[in-house]
Structure formats: C-alpha cells, structure tokens
Amino acid sequence: MTDVNREQLAGDVRKVLDDVQALLSQAAESSGQQAQELRSRAAEQLKRAQERLGDLQSSAIERSRAAMNATDDWVHMHPWGAVGLGAGVGFLIGLLVSRR
C-alpha cells in the first residue's frame, strides 16, 4: 500500500468517524423519527467505511501474495544469491546491533 493510499484511507476513516459522531450527537439530541433517520444515516456511513476497508484489505492481500510468489520464484531460480543476500543482511544487522 502506498503512502498516498494510506494517507487517503486515514483521512477517509477520520471523516467517516467524524460524520458518524456528529450524526449520533444529533440523534441523541433529537427524538422520534428524526433520531431514527440520523441513526440510519450513521449506520449507512459505517457500512460504507467497512466496505471500503474490506476492498483495501483484499487489495493488500492480493499484492502481498503476488510479492510472496515473486520472491519464492526468485529464491528458487537463484538459491545461492538468496543465501548470499541473507548472509549480507545478517551481517549488517549484526554490525548495527554490536554498535550499541
């Protein structure tokens, strides 16, 4: 997920939560049919937010699987390169940890 998508998602979620909070506050102050309509609108806003989060989750899962498969293919095609890369990363982590 890109930074733009994360920022957009965070902004969307904040906006939906602010809208729902405002609707619920209005519903608490209202009575009868108006309160019921406000609660219904709040429930609809939450439902849309859940759908959007579900879509983003599905997209993230799909991209993660694609990355996992690409990595798996690369490791099978270049086993010694994978060993060397792992050793190099381990060495760098060891250097960073030993400096503390």
C-alpha positions as CSV (number, residue, x, y, z in Angstrom):
1,M,0.0,0.0,0.0
2,T,1.5,3.3,-1.0
3,D,1.8,6.3,1.3
4,V,-0.8,8.2,-0.7
5,N,-3.3,5.3,-0.2
6,R,-2.5,5.1,3.5
7,E,-3.0,8.9,3.9
8,Q,-6.2,8.8,1.9
9,L,-7.5,5.8,3.9
10,A,-6.7,7.5,7.2
11,G,-8.4,10.7,6.0
12,D,-11.4,8.8,4.8
13,V,-11.7,6.9,8.1
14,R,-11.3,10.1,10.1
15,K,-14.0,11.8,8.0
16,V,-16.4,8.9,8.4
17,L,-15.9,8.7,12.1
18,D,-16.4,12.5,12.5
19,D,-19.6,12.3,10.4
20,V,-20.9,9.3,12.4
21,Q,-20.0,11.1,15.7
22,A,-21.9,14.2,14.6
23,L,-24.9,12.2,13.4
24,L,-25.0,10.3,16.7
25,S,-24.8,13.5,18.7
26,Q,-27.6,15.0,16.7
27,A,-29.6,11.8,17.2
28,A,-29.1,12.0,21.0
29,E,-30.5,15.5,21.0
30,S,-33.4,14.6,18.7
31,S,-36.4,12.4,19.3
32,G,-38.7,10.2,17.4
33,Q,-38.5,9.9,13.6
34,Q,-35.6,12.4,13.2
35,A,-33.4,10.5,15.6
36,Q,-34.2,7.2,13.8
37,E,-33.2,8.8,10.5
38,L,-30.0,10.1,11.9
39,R,-29.1,6.7,13.3
40,S,-29.9,5.1,10.0
41,R,-27.5,7.6,8.2
42,A,-24.8,6.9,10.8
43,A,-25.2,3.1,10.2
44,E,-25.0,3.7,6.4
45,Q,-21.8,5.7,6.8
46,L,-20.3,2.9,8.9
47,K,-21.3,0.3,6.4
48,R,-19.7,2.2,3.5
49,A,-16.5,2.6,5.6
50,Q,-16.4,-1.1,6.3
51,E,-16.9,-1.9,2.6
52,R,-14.0,0.5,1.7
53,L,-11.7,-1.1,4.3
54,G,-12.7,-4.6,3.0
55,D,-11.8,-3.6,-0.5
56,L,-8.4,-2.2,0.6
57,Q,-7.8,-5.3,2.7
58,S,-8.5,-7.5,-0.3
59,S,-6.2,-5.4,-2.5
60,A,-3.4,-5.6,0.1
61,I,-3.8,-9.4,0.4
62,E,-3.6,-9.7,-3.4
63,R,-0.4,-7.6,-3.6
64,S,1.2,-9.4,-0.7
65,R,0.5,-12.8,-2.4
66,A,2.0,-11.5,-5.6
67,A,5.1,-10.3,-3.8
68,M,5.4,-13.6,-1.9
69,N,5.1,-15.6,-5.2
70,A,7.7,-13.4,-6.9
71,T,10.1,-13.8,-4.0
72,D,9.6,-17.5,-3.9
73,D,10.2,-17.8,-7.6
74,W,13.4,-15.7,-7.4
75,V,14.7,-17.8,-4.5
76,H,14.1,-21.0,-6.4
77,M,15.8,-19.6,-9.5
78,H,18.8,-18.1,-7.6
79,P,19.4,-20.2,-4.5
80,W,23.0,-19.1,-3.9
81,G,22.0,-15.5,-4.4
82,A,19.4,-15.9,-1.8
83,V,21.9,-17.4,0.6
84,G,24.4,-14.6,-0.1
85,L,21.6,-11.9,0.4
86,G,20.6,-13.5,3.7
87,A,24.1,-13.6,4.9
88,G,24.7,-10.0,3.9
89,V,21.6,-8.8,5.7
90,G,22.5,-10.8,8.7
91,F,26.0,-9.3,8.7
92,L,24.6,-5.8,8.5
93,I,22.1,-6.4,11.3
94,G,25.0,-7.9,13.4
95,L,27.1,-4.7,12.8
96,L,24.2,-2.5,13.8
97,V,23.4,-4.4,17.0
98,S,27.1,-4.7,18.0
99,R,27.5,-0.8,17.9
100,R,25.0,-0.4,20.7
